């Protein structure tokens, strides 16, 4: 289709890293509302509290809100593969009608079809098998028991001297039971009750019986709660796990319309920000370092602008330790020339001084790192205030789309009504301002207390972009240019290495620049300093280029040239210099009475 957009521009949403096992390792899940997050994680989870309290409900001054929220997994403890079923809302009668159930299953390197699953004799969905000591007598149907707790009529009995298929026929409480088939030996031994008594037991017996699967099958475990069946593999560490439709008899996977459903198909999915509930297949994983986790997330999907770490499951009062945050900041700092992401770090009044120290003592100087004052105390609850998300919320809610006019944000003077101000004195504000720590501060005018986000700065060295709004604008601009150039290359039969191709690339870049001029990423008419003029002249080798930057907001030059060391290949090299959008954070005046 002519004019079709094949490559999209990044949505600079917030990506939260969690240790919650509901997020499979090396994957991500995206939601478009707090309700979806609550449906997936539960409404008493930290993930939901973060989504509902200070994200989806927030609106910018341009009346835009974050469109999506992403979650990625950090594996801080090695885990086995697992399958969490979804909405297995079936009755016992549904299962009792199945005499030849089947389901496909992969654990580790082994795949099989479990067939001939007979549930006609089950008496519950989840009664687990258990062991009690009993004394059998050869040829007798009576077994003496010291305890009959948990035993019910119809329950299966297995053990030494017990014929296969025997079930409990009657009970004398804590004295004896009668079974349907006489024992074949006399002994006091451990007897297993209910091995085939529940749906859960039938499934687990079949899984563990698949001996060619090795220990990853024979050591598997299962549980049942809230209408959901959960399977956990027997090997901790990297291990694939997957479900297939049943091949014969009654398919119990959940994929078909059979009423007896274990709910392991279909999988949960997200497409275009629309979340579709379903089963969760989670592969096993070894412990991941922070850098490995971030690299995996970047490789899987870079459609996010800011990232933070959830607190739950990490035993400190501010999420990660300083060393772990340093590892994340180092990883991000290495990407900063391309302005990929911002790392959102919560600091407390107790550790703010140390954590803002220059790296490697603290996090100071590591570009793209946003420190925000918080008052978090474990554990997370519905009243926890996630201050560090402020920067990510503002960025996610910024509308850079075509047609948006003056939509970029000044990160200061943003209102967060649900957050309690933590700074109310000039001396404390000056302390945090000096080391670029952001906070919700309160000021007073005419007796009115006004609280807002201050001051919207990042960490970084002398040449880094410290203004968080400028940094976000550059994130968008680089992504928009990349998408535009890729769409040009994918849509055209070819881009010639001549003046025609030069014009095509220039026009493509101009379209993005025009959008940047409209939304406020590029500023027109800003007076340049002597140093800036000299730098522009040096980079462009054009003594008049600075006038274009000052008067039009930008200078653009596209050159077609052979690639170094590859004279048969050509590349278009562009130079774009533009005036960044600066914002006013303070107004000072003189009022003279004559």
N, C-alpha and C positions, 0 to 999 in steps of 0.2 A: 504494500500500500504506500503510495507516494506521500511523503511528508510524515510518515509514521515515526513516533518517538520510541526508540528501542531501549535507550539507556536513560534511567531516571536520575534525578539529583537526590543526594542524600537527604533524608529527614533527620534533623539534628535532635533526635529524641534522647531520653535518658535510658541508659542500660544499667540495670541493677544486677550485681553479681551476688548469688546466693548459694549457700550450701544445702539448701532444701532438696531432698531426694526426689521431689516431684519434677524437678528440672533435670532431664537426662544429661550426663556428662557430654561435653563437646558439642552441645546444641544450644539453641535459644528458643524462647517463646515470646510472642508479641501479642499485646492486648490493646483494645481500643476503648476500654472503659474500666472503671473501678469494679463494676458489677462482674465483669468477666474475670478479673483477677480474684475476686472473692469466690466465684464459682469454682475456680481451679485450685486455689491454695487454701480456701476457707476464709471466712470473715473474721476469724480470730488470729490470723497469721500476720507476721510483720509485713509480708509482701502486700497484703490488702491494706494495712494501715498506711503504708507509704503511698499507695495508689490513691486512696480516698482522702487522706488528710491534707496532703500538700503536693498534689500533682494534677489529676484530671479535673478537680474542682476549681483550679486557679484560672483566672482570665487576665490577659494582658490589657494595657490601655487601648490597644487596637481591637479589643474584643475577640481575641483569638486564644485558644486553649491548646495544650499539648494533644496531638492527635493519637499518639501511640505511646506505650510503655513496654520496654523489653526487659526480659530476665535471662541471664546466662548463668551457667553452673560453674562454681569453683569447687573442685574435688579436694577438700583439705584432709579427708580421711579416705583411704582406699575402700571401694565398694564393689559388691557383686552386681551382676546384671539382674534386672527385675522387670516384672510386668505388673502394672496396677490396672485392674479392670475398671470399667466405667459403666455405671447404671445397669448392673446385673440384677435388675429388679424382677426376679422370677420367683415363683412359689414352689414349695416342696412338691406339690402335685405335678407341676410342669416337669420336674426332674424325674419323678417316679414313672413318667410315661416314656422315658428314654431307656431302651434296652441295648442300643447299638450306637452310642455316641462316638464322635470322632473330632479331633482337632490336630492341626499341624503345629509343630513346635521346634524351634531352634534354640539350643543352649550351647554356647561355645562353638566348636567346629562341627557339631553333630545336629542333624535335622532328621526328624521322623514324623510319621503320622501315627498318633495314638488312636487306635480303633477298638471297637467292641466294648466300649465303656458302658457298663450296665449299672443304672441308677435305680432300678425298680424296687430294690429293697432298702433304700436309704430312708432314714427317719428324721433327718435334719439336714440343714445346709452346711453347718460348720462344726458339728460336734467332733472334736479331735479324738483320735485313738488314744487310749491310756492303758496303763499296766497295773494289775493287782495280783497279789499272791493268792493261790487257791490250791486245794488238795483234791486231786482226782483219784477215782477208783476204777480199775479196769472193768469194763462192761457195764459201768454204772452211768446213769445220766445226771447224777447228783454230784455237785462240787461244793465242798465245804469252804466257806469264805469268812475271813475275819472282818472284812468290810465289803459292802455292796454299793458304796457311794458312786453315783454316776451311772450305774448299770440300769438299763431298762429292758423290758421284754421286747424281743425282736433284734436286739443288738448282736452283732457277730462276735464270735469267740475263736481265738486262734492260740496255739501253743503246743508244747509237747503232749502227745497222747490225745490231741483233739482232732477229729476228722474235719477235713475242709468242708465248709458250708454249714457248720454248726452255729446255731443262734440260741440266745437265752429264751427259754419257754416259760419260766416262772421264777419268782424270787421270794425267799424268806429273809427279810432285811437283816444284814450283818450276821447271818447264820449260814445260808447256803443258797445256791441257785440250781435250777435244772436246765439242761441244754437239750437240744432237739435230737442229737446223735450221741450215743453212749461213748464214753472215753475208751481208749485202747491201751491205757497204761495207768499205773498207780504211782503218784508222785506229788510232792509239794513243790510247785513251780510257779514262775511268773506267767500270767496269761494276759493276752492283749485283747481288749474289748473295743468294739466300734471301729475296727480297721476298715470295714466296708459299710459303715453305718451312716456316714454323711457324704454329701456331695464332695466336700473338701477332702475327706479321706480317700474316696474312690480316685479322685484326680491325682492326689499326691502318691498313692500306691502305684498308679500306672506310670507316673513320671519316674519314680525311684526304681521301678522295675526295668526300665530301659537300660540294661547293664552296658550295652555297647557304647553308650554315651559317656562312660567314664564317671569320675567323681563329680563333674559339674552337673550331672543329672542325679546321681544317687544321693548327693548331699543337699539337693534342693529342698526348700521349705515353702510352705504356703500358709496364708492366713485369710480370714474373712471378717470384714467389718463394714458397716454402712452400705450394705448391698454390693460391696466390691470384693472380688477375689484377687489376692496379691500373691505372685510367685517370685521367689528370690533364688537365684542360682547358687550353686554350692561352691563356687570358686571366687574369691575376692581378687579383683584386679581386672585388667582388660579382658572382656568376655562379651561376645555378641549374644543378643537374645532377641527373638522375633517370633511372631505368631502367624500361622497360615490357616486358611479355611479347612474345615474337616472334609476329607475326601470321600468317605462312605457313610452310610447310615444317616444319623442326625448330626448335622454340624452344630456344635455347641460353642463355637468361637465367638458368636455374636454378630458375625458378618451377614448372615442370612436372617430371615424373619422367624427362625425357630424360637419358641417361647422359652425353652431351657437354654439360657445364654450365660456364658461365663464373662462376657463383656470385654474380651481381649481384642476384639476387632469391632469397628475400625479404629485407627489411631487418632489421637487428638492432632489437630493441624491448625496452622495459621496461614492465610493467603490474603495478601493485600491489606494486612492489618485486621482481617476478620478472623476471629478465633472460633473454631469448631470443636466442641468437646469430644472426647473419646478416650480410649485406653492410652496409657503412657508406657512405652517401651524404653527402658533405660539400660544402656549397655554398661558393663562393668568398667572400672577405671582404676588405675594406680593413682597415688597421691600426685597432685599437680602443683608446681610452683606458681607463684603469682604471674610471672612472666609467661609461662606456658599457657596458663588459663587465658590471659589477655591475647596472646598470639592466636590461640585456637578461636577465640571469639572474633577477632579481626578477620581471620581467614574465612570463617563461616558466614559473616555478614558484617559489613562496616556501616550499616545504615543507622548510625547513632552518633551523637555529638558529645555527650558527657557520660561519665560512668562513676558509679559509687558501689560500695559494698554493704550488704545487709549486715546487721549486728547478730541476729539469732544464730546460735551454733558456733559463734566465735567468742571465746571467753575473755573479752576485754570490755571496758566501758566505752570504747569509741571505735568499735568495729575491729580493724586490724591493729597490730602493733606498729610502732614507728618504723621498724625494720621492714615490715611487710608493705606499708605505705610507701616507703622509700623504693622498694622494688617496683611497685606499680608506677611511681613517678619517674623512675629511671627509664622504664619501658616507654612511657608516654613521651618523655623528654626527647628520646631518640627519634620520634616521629614528628616533632614540632616543626621542623622546616616545611613540612607538608600540612601543618595545622589540622591534624586528624581529630584529636579528642581533647577534652578537659577532664582531669581527675578531680573529683569532689571529695574533700577530706574534712571530717568533723574534728574540731579541736575543742578542748575544754579550757576553762580558766586556769586549771592546774597545769596543763601541759602546753598551752599556747606559746609560751616563751621558748621552750625547748624545741618544739616542733617547727617553729618558724625560723629557727637559727639556720645559718647558711649550711647547705649540704657540704660534707656528709654528716655533720652533727644533726641537722634537721632536714626540712624540706625546702628551705629557702633557696632560691636560685634555679630550681627545677621548673622550667617553663611549662605552662599549661596546667599547673597545679593550683587548685582553688581551695584555700583554707577558710572555713567558716566556723564561727563560734557556736557551740551547742551546749546544752545542759543535760545531755543524755545520761541516765543512770539505768543500769540493767535491773530487771528484764524489760524487754519491749512490751508495751501495752497499748490500749486504744488511746491513751493520753500522751504517748510519746510524740515529741515534736522533732521532725527530721529537718533541722535547719540547713544541713549541708546540701539538700536538694534544691535550694532556692535558685542557684545559678542554673542548674539543669532544667528547672521548670521554666524560667524566663527564656532560655534558649529554645526549648522544645516548642514554646508557644509563639515564637517569632515567625511571622509570615513573610517568607522570602519569595512566594509564588509570583508568577507573572501577573502584572496588574496591581500588585501591592505598592502603595505609595507611602513613602516616609514611614515604613513599618519596622525598621530596625530599632533596637531597644537601647536606652540608657539603663544600665543595670542598677544604678542608684535610683532612689525615689520610687522603688517598686513596693507596693503594699501587699503584705501577707497577714491578713486579719486573724488567722488561726494560730499564729506564732507569737509567743510571749516575748516582749523586748528583753534583751539581756544586757544592754548598755544604755545607761541613762546619765552619765557624767562626761564632761568634756575631757577630763584627765584620762579616763578609761578609753574613751574613743580615740584620743590622740595616741595612746599606747598601741592599740590594735591597728590604727591607720598607718603607723610608722613601719609596720612589718607586713602590710597588705593582708591582714586578716579581716574577713567580712563578718558582718553581724547584723542582727535586727536591733536598731537603736531607736531611742525615743527622744523627741524634742518637744518643747512646749512653746505655744504662742497663744496669747489671749486666753490663757487658762485651759487651752485644749492640748491634750497629749497626742502627738502624732508619731506613730511608729512606722518605720520603713527600712528596707534593705540598704545597707551601706558597706563598702563604697564600690563594690563591683570590680575588684582588682584580682589579678593572678600573681603567682610567683614567677620569677624569671630573672635572667641576667640583664645587662645594660641594653642589649639590642632586642630583647624579647618583647612581644606584644603583651603588655601588662593589663590594659583595659579589656575586661572580659567581653564587652560588646564588640570591640574591634576584632578580637580573637575569633568570636563566633562568626562575624561577617566574613572574615577570611576563610573560615571553614566552609561556609556556604559558597563563596566565590570560586574557590579552587574546585569544589565538587561540581558546580554549575558549568565551569569551563571544561572540565574533564568529560562531563556528560554530553555537552554540545559538540565537542570535537569527535567523540566516539560515535555519536549519531550521524555526523557528517561522513565519517569513514565507512560506517555500516550502510548508509542509505545510498551513497553515490557509487556508480560502477567503478570509478577510480577518481582520485584527486591528482591532477597532473602536476609534475614538478616544474612548473613555469609560472608566468605571471597570472594565468587563469586560476591555477591552484592556490597561488598566493592570495588572490582576491577572495576565493572561496573560504579559506581559513580566516582571513581578516574579517569578512562579513559574519562568519560564525561567531568569532570572538566579540564583534561589535554588538551582536544581539544580546549577549550576556552582560556586556558593559552597560548597554542601555537599561537593562533590568536593574543593574546595580545602582545606576544613577537614580532610578525611580524609587527604589526601596530605601535608599540612603546609605548604602555600603560605600559608595564613592561620593566624596564631598567636592563641590565646585566652588571656586573663588577663595580658597584658603590661602592666605599669604604664606609663602615659603621662606624659610630662613636661608641665610647665605650658605650655611653648611649643606642644607638640602639641595639648593640649586647646584652647588659644586658636585654633589654626589650624583644627581641626575645627569649632569653634563658628562661626568666620568663614565657612567654606565652606558649612556646612549651614544657618546661621541658626537653629540648634536648640541650646539650651544643654545639653540632655541627650544629644545625639548621641555625645559622647565616651564616655559610660558604656557605650553599646552596643558601641563599638569596643573598649573595654577588657575588657568582661565577655563579650561574644559573639564578638569578633574582627573584627566588621565593622558598618558602617552602610550601609543601602541605601534609596534613595528613587527612585521612578519617577514622572515627571510627563508628562502628555500636554498638548501645547501646539501652537498654529499655528506653522508654520515662518516665520522672519523674512521679511518682504516677500512672503510667499505665504500669505495667510489661508485659502485653500481647501485647503491641504495641512497635514497634522498629523504631528508626530513625537513619539516617546517618548524622553525625555531621562532618563538614569539617572545618579545619583551613587552611587558605591561607594567607601567609605573602609574600608581594612582594615589590620590589624596584620600587617606582614611577618614572615616567619619569620627569627628571628635564631639564630645558632649560636654555641656556645662554642668558642673557639680556644685557650684557655689556662685552666689550673686552678691556683690558688695557695692555699695553706693555712698555718695555724699549728699546729704540733705542740708542745704544752706539756706538759712532764713535771713532775708535782708529787710 
